[in-house]
């Protein structure tokens, strides 16, 4: 539900630009318009990565029944498929929101966020195997 809410007009580019301007004004930071736009785009894309990384992580934990975060390739693959699939539906939803637009590039960014958190689970399992 949170991802769906972030896809509404309330959290569009105008809102994050306004918020970033407020932060810069509060901190008395001056930045050129082109640098501001670049930073704004980076922050928005990092938000995509973060929200879908968290989604995949929570999904993985729930599919494991809350028992542990031991690596299971099938569970990870299912989580990735669900995360990437939800990303497609989210971008489709944005096609119908005034001031927003769907983007396959954003789907790729979203999916990479999900893959990142699943990779973190895998690396944790490989580097710190569970004690027998």
N, C-alpha and C positions, 0 to 999 in steps of 0.2 A: 504494500500500500504506500510506503514511503517513496519508492521509486516512481510510482504513478503520480504521486503528489508533486514531486520535483519536476515532472514533465508538463505541468500546467503552466499557464501564462504567468502565474504568480512568481515563478522562479526562472523566468526567461533571461535572456542576455541583458536586457535593460536593468533588471533587478541586481544582478551580480556586478554590473558596471557601476551602478549607483552605490552599492555597498563598498566596492573597492575604492571609489572616489571618497567616500566618507572616511574610510580607514586612512587613506593618504592625507586627507585634510586634517584629520585628528593628529596624525604623526608629523604634520608639516613637511610632507614629502612632495617635491615637485618632479613631474615626469612628463616627457614629451608625449603627445597624442599617439604617435606610432608605437612607442615603447609601452604605453598604457594598453593599447589594443593587443599587442603581442602577449603581454603579461596576463591580460584578461582571458585571452584564448587558452593560454597554458593552464590557468587556474580552472577554467571550465572543463577542459579535457581531463585534468587530474581528478576533478570531482566525479567524472564518469568512471574512471579507473577505480577510484576509492569505493563508490557505492556498489559497483558490481563485484569488487573483491570481497567486500563485506557480505554481500548477498550469497556469493558462492561459498564463503566460509561458514556462514550460518546454515546454509543448505546442507553442506557436507556434514556438519555436526548433527543436524536433525535426522539425516538419513542414516547416520551411524547410531541413532537411538540415544545420543548423548553419552554413550559408553566411553569412548575414547576417540582420539584423532589419529589412530593408527592408519597407515596408508592402505587403501584399497583402490586399485586401479578402476574397477568397475564403478564404484561409488563416485570416484572423481570424474570419470567419463560422463556419467549420468548428470552430475552437478554441472559440468561444463555445458552439456547439451541443453539443460534447463535454463542456465544462465544466458547462453547465446540466444536461445529461443525467446526468452522473455525480452531480451534486448530488441529483437526484431519487432515484437508486439508493441514495445514501448515507443520505438521510433515510428511505427505505423500510427499509433495513437497521436503522436505529435503532429502528424499531417493534418489533423482535424482541429488543432488548437490554434486560435488566432495568435500571430506573432511568433509561432514556433514552426519548425519544419523537421521532417524526418531525414535521417542521413545514414547511409550504409557505412560511412567512415566512422560515425559514432558507434554503430553496432560493433565494428571491429575493435574500437577502443574499449567498449564495454566488455566484450569477450576477452580481451587481453587482461582486463582487471580480474575477471573470474579465473583465468588461467594462472595469473600471478599468485593468487591466494592458494590455489591448488598446488602450484609448484612449491610454495612455502611449506605446505603440509608434507609434500613428498621429501623435500630437503631435510625437514625436521626429522622425519622417519629414517632417512638414510644416514644423517650425521649423528643422531642421538637415538639409536635403536632402543626399543623397549627392553627392559631387563626381563630375562626369562625366569 
